[in-house]
């Protein structure tokens, strides 16, 4: 269980870093939009993983 929590925390940190980098860049091209969409997908994936970990912890 500890490794799951560490993995989710690491993914969340990467997602937050990518969002902050995307937010600090000027929106000049469609590539920026694609990067922002990818970062949003990562955040949604992290949230889903966190819910799974929380439900596993609650059932244990």
Secondary structure, 3 states (H helix, E strand, C coil): CHHHHHHHHHHHHHHHHHHHHHHHCCCCCHHHHHHHHHHHHHHHHHHHHHHHHHHHHHHC
